[in-house]
Amino acid sequence: MGTIYETIYEMVRPYLDTRKNDIHISISYAFAQQLLKHYPEADEDIIIPAVILHDAGWKVIPEEKQSCAFGPKCNDMETLRFHEIEGAKIAEKILRSINYNELKIAEITAIIDGHDTRKETLSLNDALVKDADKLWRFTPTGVGIDHFRFGIDRDSYMAYLGSIIDQWFLTPVAKNKAREALDETRALLL
């Protein structure tokens, strides 16, 4: 991570000790870096902070409420939406405290405030954040964590992931990366 991104990560770290977000963010960060190589017109200074900060809002939600608010069995859209709203507030507070560019703060918080629930993308930056956020689930680590926490056997969970790639991902590169990651996961775990 670049110095400013390291600073942002260190500041958000206390908010990431729930839902395995510390692991999720590091893997999503790596995917965001890969996606940026394919989309030079995207703004790294928006995408990377948004990826690092996007799930900070889960910290304010009691852990017993979290499991119903994400994943294939999500039935608590109010809590899912609440984590986006709170995450945007936390992101704004952190970014303002380091005097980050105000226009970039506005776009970053707009992306975070809807990264899971907003159906339409705001921009290419938003699409890449959404794609990086989901790609981690296709890795061996993501599959290992998620199939267990969602109570779905591993093979069924991987089949589910394979079936939603075209619906879930917004960019062609992310769709390819999801397929590659899932193939690698299957090879390692089967």
C-alpha positions, 0 to 999 in steps of 0.5 A: 500500500502507498503511504496515504493508503497505509495511513487510511488503513491504520485509521480504519483498522479498529473498525475491521475486527468484525465479520472477518473484514480485516481479511476481506479488505486486504484481499479486496485491496489486491483485486482493486489494484489488479482491476486498476491496471485494466482501467487506466481511466479510473481514479486510484485515489478514489477506488483504493480508499473506498475499498479500504473503508467501505465496510467500516460501518459493520462495526457499529452493528451488533454481531448477532444482527450481522449474519442476516444482513449479507450473503445468500441468505440476507433477509435484513435489508435495513441493517445492510443499508445501515452499514453503508450509511454508517460506513460513509460517515466513518470514511468521511471522518477519517478522510477529513482528519487527514485533509484528503481532497474534498471532491474525492471524499464526496465521491468516496462516501457516495460510493460507500453509501450504496456499495451493496444496495444500489443497483445502478453504478455511479461511475467506473470508480463505483463499478470497480469498488463493487467488483473488488468487494465481491471478488474476494469471495471467489478465493480459497480464503473467501470460500473457506470463510463464507461457506462456513458462516453461511452454513452451506457446504463448500461444493454447493457454495462454489456452485452458487458462486459460479452461477452468479458471476455474470449477474454480480460483476459489472466489468468484463475484467472482474468477470474473468478474474472471478472465473479464474479465482473460482477455478483456482479455488476449486483446484486447491480445495477439491 
